Amino acid sequence: MQLHIRHETTYRYEQAASLIVQALRMWPAPADGQRIRDWQVSVDGRKLQPTCTDGFGNPVATHTIDRSVETVRIAVRGHVETRDLHGVQSDAQDTLPAAFYLAPTALTGTSPAMVAMAAQAAGTGGQIERLHRLCAGVRDHVDYLPDVTDAETTAIEAFAAARGVCQDHAHVMIACARALGFPARYVSGYLCPRGESAAASHAWAEILVDDLGWVGFDAANRQCPDESYVRIACGRDYRDAAPVRGVRRGGIAETLEVEVSIAETAQQAQ
């Protein structure tokens, strides 16, 4: 698929901020199944380029605004060619040991109820079979319902509430997979709309499977990522892979507006 992505994030402050420092993880790291034809990130019209790569292999740029500002606009424009690898990522760039992705984080801890559900849902058999059943079990338990959780909602909280969004499904999937002994990580990216669904930034889990490598599981949609997905960043949880993280001085009463559109064009002949 040829996917054209437009993503705009606007921060507004009722009272101006005097200093803003933000780390952006909005550039795709090298990944199987996708080729970046063009990608641009700008802040208030000024183009940025990654200045480093973090420990997870994510390109990162940090920018600073040291003047009075009431509005900040971050824009992404991208053209990506994708193909379906059934979620499998060889990820030769990852230099971290698999055991690093077994430890729980503040957002991906487990409760006894989660551990019990994971064991029952996954059952026995081959690793892929068990993980597909776990993926379905997570989605069966956690209903999709927007605006009831936020970026700091933990897997334990989302599981107890039995509702949330893709970030929550990813965190619960990761936590449950780790409880079963599988290294697991969080992935941020985009999902091209199909049918009546809307284009959106998205999140899913990747689980390390013997003889395959990292395999994506999108519990929110009960499937492995295919050519409709664009992979951007990964980490132990949302905090590691968040598109934007930062601090500010002032900037009282912040509001956030996000617009995402993804257009599909015909595959070009090679």
N, C-alpha and C positions, 0 to 999 in steps of 0.2 A: 504494500500500500504506500502511496505517497500522501503524507499527512502535513498539512500546513497549520501551524499552531499560532494563536494570538492570545496572549495572557497579560492582562493589565491589573495591577494592584495599586489602589490609591489609599493613602493614609491621610486623614484630615484631623486637625486639632482645633478645638474650640478656642483654646488659648495657645499661641504659637510656642513651638519648641525652639530652644536656643542651641541645642546640640543633639545630633542624631548619629549614632554609629551602628551600622548594620553589616552582618555577614550574609552574603547571598550564595546559596547553592542552587543555581537555576540553569546550569549548563550540563548537558548530558555527559556523563562519564562514558568511556568506550564500553560497549556492550554488544553481545551477540544478538543478532536479529534486528539490528537497526544501523542505518548509515546516515550520518548527519550531513545533509546537503547545504544547509545554511542555518546559522543560529546567532541571534543578536540579543543582548540584554542592555537596557538603558535605564538610567535614573534621571528623571526630569529632562529627558532628551539627550543626556550625555551617555555615550556608549561606554560600557565597561567590558574588560576582559578578565578572566581568572588570573589571579596573582599567585596562587599556590594550589596544591592538592592536599587534602586532609588525609588522615590515617586510613580512611575507608576507600580512598581513591576518588573522592568527589572533588571536582574543580570548585574553587572558592574564590570570591573577591570580597574585600571589605571596603566600604566607602564611608566617608564622614561628611556630614553637613554641619558646619560650624557658624551658622548664621540664623537669624530668626526666620522660621518657616511655619506655614500653616497647612501646607499640602505637600506630599511627596508621592510621585508617581513612578512605579517600576513597570517597565514594559518588556515582554519577551516576544520575539518573532522567530519562528523556526520552521524549517522544512526538513522532514525526516522520512527516509525510505525504510519501511519495516517489512519483516517476513515472520511467519509463524514457526517458532521452534518449540512449541508446546511448553513454554515457560522455562526451558533449560538455559542456564547461563554458565559457561565455562569459567568466566571471570578470572583470567590469568593475572589480572592486575591486583587481586586481593593478596596482600602480604600478611594478613593477620591469621593466627592459628584458628582452626575451627572451634577449639574449646573456648575462645574468647566470646563466641556467640551463644554459649550455653548459660552464661550467668544472667540472672534476672536484673532488671533495672528498676528505677522508681516507677516507670510507666508499665512495666511488663512483669510484675510479680504475679503470683498465683495464690488462690484460696483453695482450701480443701475441696470445695464444690467444683472448682475448675479442674483440678487434678482428677477427680472422679469422673467428670464428664469426658475429659480427654481420653482416659483409659477405656471407658465404655464405648465412646464413639469410634475410636481408632481400632479397637479390637485386636485381632491377630492377623498374620499374613505378611505379605511383602510390604516393603517400606512405602512404595507409591500408593498401593491400595489403602494402607492405613492412613496416609496423609490426606488422600481424597475423602475418606470417610470423616476424618477429623475436620476438614474444611467444611463439609456439609453440616457436621454437628455444630460447629461454631455459628454458622449462619442460621441454623434451626433455632438456636438458643438466643442469639442476639438479633433482634428485629432491626431493620433499617428505619431509622426515624431521625431526621435532621433537627438541629437546634435544641437538642436535649443534653448534649455533651460539648466539651470544648477541648482545646489543644492540651490541657493539663489533666484531662480525665484519664484515669488509670485503667488497665485491663480488668482489675478486680472490680472497680466501680462500674464499668460498662457491663461486665458479666452479671453483676448483682442486679443492675437495673434492667438487664435483658433488652437493651436498645442502644442504638448509636449509629455512627456513620462509618465510612470505609476505614478511617484511622483507627476506630475502636475495634472493628473486625480484624484488622491487621495486628493490633496489639494483643488481642485475645488469642488469635491463631499462633502468634509467636510465643506467647507465654505457655500455651498448652503444648506446643511442639517441644519446647525446651523441657517441660515437665516429663515428656516421654523420652528424653535423651537426644533429641535432634537439635543440632545448632540451627538457629533461626535468626533472621534479620529483617529489618523494616526497609521498604522501598517506596520512594515517592516518585510520581510521574504524572502522566496524562492518559486519559481513556477517551478514544474517539467514540462519539455517540452512535448508537444503533437503534433503529426504530424511533420511539418517542423519548428516549433518554436524552439528556442534555450533555454537552461537552463539559468536562470537568477536570480539575487537578484530581489526582487519585492516589491511593496508597494500597499496598498489598504486602504479603510476606514472601520471603524466599527461604526455603528449607534445604539443608545440605543432605543429599541422598547418595548413598554408596553407588559407585560406578556411573553416576550421572552428573554429579556436581550440584550446584545450586539450582533449585527448581521453584518457580513462582507459584503461589497459591493465592488467588483473590477470593477470599471468603465472602466478601460483599456480593459477588456475582457468581459464586459457586463454580469457579473455573480456574484454569491456569491461564496466565496472560498469553495473548496471541498477537497477531499483527495489528490489532486495534490499540495496543499499548505502546507508550513511549516511556522508557526508563530514564530517570534523571539522577537520583542520588540514593544512597543506602546508608544504613547504620544500625545500631542496636535497637533504636526506637525512633519516634518522631523527632525528638530533640536533636539527634545526630544528623537527620536528613531533611530538616525543615527548610523550605525554600528561603525563608527570611528569618533571621534571629538578630536581635539588637537591643540597644539601650538608648535612652534619651534623657535629656534634661528639659524639664518643662513639658510642653505638649499635653496639657490637661484635656480630658474628655476626648480621647482618641476614638475615631470611627474608621472602619475598614470597608472598602468596596472592592470586589473581585469580579472580573469578567474574563471568561475563557471561551474561545471559539476554536473549533478544529474542523477544517475542511479536507475532504478526501478528493484527490484527483486520480486520473487514470495512471496505471503503472507505465513508466517510460521504457521503451525498448532499449536494451543495452547493445 
